[in-house]
Amino acid sequence: MYAYISIHSEDYSKKIKSKVLEQYLTSMFGFATVSHLVFIKKVSGEFIRITGISANSNGNYSIYTLEGVEEINLIEIDVPMKLDDTVELAITDITNAIVKEFSWIIDEDHGLNDRTNG
């Protein structure tokens, strides 16, 4: 099990284009595109990974491949096992910026203050 922050549209009803997410993460935060809808950035020696996902109205998904996914309504930010103040601040800033930019919400079960490492 790993820790992550889940950000999504209200009731998973609003979607954004995958290209919009890619442009936002690469231009605003300097993320590199690993594959379609998977982005990474190294901060203080640790990698922050963000994945864009298309979920159903309950937030459920099963990912076999992200290829061909053109719209998403869920973003997961993996929280590195080794978390220092610099990495935590970067994740907080990125999370809050995404929430503000797309008018989405942080999932209550995976919010910034409910992090567990495992």
Order of alpha helices (4+ residues) and beta strands (2+ residues): beta-beta-alpha-beta-beta-beta-beta-beta-alpha-beta
